[in-house]
């Protein structure tokens, strides 16, 4: 199975210096449909997961025109027992390690300046939050998903 990890703010909506639009942009969601196939599923890694469940994400994305299947979200745990922060990249890596036997390839769509986890950065498509998801981002994501079917970096 191929997995796409989705951030939302700055990926499926746009942020400018003045105003951020909290709604999911249908135009940006429809671009993501190019990643959808019978073997691809999606996991929410956005901070929105603290307030929304997987079913709610599926409904919201479908209402915006998304044709894919959202199956899960990454952990909401963001602090280790010793008080250190667990980065978004570490949260994604934990999800991957938990589901490794089912994953052929994965891509991360996120506007963070760093994921804080070198192990996943080769699978990261950095999104410009002032623009949101672009065709060039989708093309990069497809390459990552298609080139990692050998599982050597999973």
Secondary structure, 3 states (H helix, E strand, C coil): CEEEEECCCCCCCCECCCCECCCCCHHHHHHHHHHCCCCEEEEECCHHHHCCCHHHHHHHHHHCCCCCCEEEECCCCCECCCCCECCHHHHHHHHHHHHHHHCCEEEEEECCCCCCCHHHHHHEEECCCCCCCCHHHHHHHHHHHHHCCCCCCC
